[in-house]
Amino acid sequence: MSKQLFSLHSWPRAIAHIDGDAFFTSCEEAIHPELKGKALITGGERGIVACASYPAKRLGIKRGVSLQDARKICPQLIILPSDYETYSLFSRRMFGIMRRFTPDVEEYSIDEAFTDITGMRRVLHSSYEEIALKMKKEIERELGITVSVGLSITKVLAKVASKHQKPAGMTIIRGRDIAEYLCNLPVEKIWGIGNATANYLAKMGIHHALEFARMPEKTVLQKFTKPGVEIWQELRGKSVYPVTPEEKSSYASISKTKTFAPPTSNADYLFAHLMRNMESACIKARRYFLSPQKIVVFLKKNDFNTVGSETKLSRPCACPMEFSGMIRNLFDSCYRPEDIYRATGVVLLDLEPDTNTQYTLFDDPLQAEKIKAIYNVADELGQKFGKHTLHLGCSHLIEKLGKGRRGTSTVREQTQLKGETRRRHLGLPLIHVKTQPSG
Amino acid sequence: MEFKINRNTFLDGIQKTLGIVEKKTTMPILNNVLLKIEDKKLRIIATDREISLISDYDAEIIEKGEITLSAKKLYEMVREIQGETIHISKSNNVVKVTCQRAAYKIPGLPADDFPSITDEKDVRINNIKGSILKDLISKTAFAMATDEMRKNLNGVLLEAISEGSNYLLRMVATDGHRLALAKQETSEPYPEMEKGIIIPRKGLMEVKRIIDENESVGFGLNKNMFIVKTENTLLKVSLVDADYPDYKRVIPAEKGIGVILDKESFLHALRRMNVVSSERYSGVILSLSEGKMTLNSTNLDVGEATEEIDITYSGEDVDVGFNVNYLIDSISVINDESILLEVGLGLKPSVIKKAEGDDFLCIVMPLKI
């Protein structure tokens, strides 16, 4: 069965997927060399494991495990607060290295990217395998982290390949080898196939990727919607998902959630925290010239239950000043003084491009235009002096009482170079090399 | 229960209930109509608990009784029957519908489980010409909201007012972006309507259906029900229990720049603009300059449309954007040759009305382009 040929050509396209291995902890190891090879996790401020190093993973400490449980498994576990600033710097450099080989780099998330290297063989005087290997080597040498590389002829297959051997693996799936790699792969491991689709496939007796790929076209067209058909095509080596190097500019929704410590039932603080999330979400919406028409807010209780409420705005709007009163009402409908909360969050939905504004008869358009002008200034100030330099009074409590970060602050935050402030500092990761005191 | 009835009468009677019976309901019996044999009439009752319709039809009664049957299936059966007289009889909740040599058997649900619908005999009923209500509805209904979240805008406001010695009925509808207001003189006052009532969308459509067929109707109020009555029919509509927004404050106090336009030519020009509009870009820009108005609609996906109309205007150049559909909707319902457009400046709303007379006006909020 594994002999079936899906593609006669070895490289109709060449797409590499590069995936950082335990990315956050790898970054920490890169800047704190003394931590290398130790059981290490990040996510200290959230109270759950955000990323576990391979030694920690081997002990059974996975993403999402609570710190308490993790400590039980491994008492000498090193717990670090997340230093997202450093991680994103590493991420940017990693993508930068990939761009030396091809401009077609799609930043899929902070620690993984697709690149299309089709047609680069002659320019780079190397085979596709060599190009992918060079990318991997350069990232590992320059950044001191390891990555797993998958090289194949479609995005879905490249992702299958990079998962095939981890960490620091390099897997190549040529067109004629597809079947070999799919025959033992459970369908739910395929990129784009979630729980629901996997269950649906199981009902048809399909458990492995190869069985799915071998389904006749007619059946697939009949039983699946567009995404299912596309994954089926990609698995068979027909590239339908292009590598899109543009920055993502359309969003179905924007959400912001933050956990704080200690958990609290202080209504003023919770509301300030919620509004700060709203401000952050709206900054992002405005950056992409989008305005939400629907807004969801939620509070997460200490027992991880969530209470939430939603409202529809009379028109799309990304200026929290205009609807802070409505958010107050939503908050009041969720908040119970007897409960203790650990996180607040917001979701902006029904995002529309903010080109034409249809004001309503019951609005005051001049007021709204003024508020819009204020936010234009706020965004400019934000760019110069840091996010939230100009913020609403109702979120100001955050500045006074703090964001409620759990645990210690990151080493980078503790270390201010000359002329740096908490908000404004250079985009440089600091490397800490412990040296033996002489004598 | 057993009776004979003319096929067309029966078909018509059931068809009138189709708009009311629920299609998606947790109470299956609300998919049904109640057939009830009273003294010399067949009574058909349909309800979705918000709107109820009671109609009486002449029939040849053989035996009294009552039953509920699926409105949709009964309608489809009767529609396909070709004879002139239909014979209906019931035994053990199964109804037999026969005509000539064709026969249907249809299981029903007992009438006891059907919500009880009273026929409101003691409510004071005022008489009104159907054309008055019809005019009010056609001039405002287009502006109703379709937003489930805002119940109070999902219907029309109907209120009785007096201006000097004249009595009037006024109907208002708005979806927040535009507001339509129509007035009609009536021959008598309706004091119970002075406070104003909100008739919901679905109910309003049923009211319209009744007045489309009857020259003169009666109407009244009972608690939170709006009642419309004709000789054989009684319609009850639950009113929206909410406050209507203070629409009077939306009516611009100061007049905008007035432009008189020929209704048909302006409407056609707008429709030409509408060709290039889509859900995303439905804006039209009206530019006033000396002696002419320029219409422009640009859609990045489709193309561009421009047109000039001669007008009497000598002020400064003015640009204002609108959702083109809002203009088309409001101008379409004006039954006059020329219209008056009062353009509001600085994002203020504009007003559309008849060139002469104040029985209709539509306020439209501009689109900031």
Interface residues (C-beta under 8 A of the other chain):
Chain A: K312 S314 P353 T355 N356 T357 Q358 Y359 T360 L361 F362 D363 P365 L366 E369
Chain B: D147 M149 T174 G176 H177 R178 L179 P245 V250 R280 Y281 G283 G321 N323 G346 L347 K348 P349 I363 M365 P366 L367 K368 I369
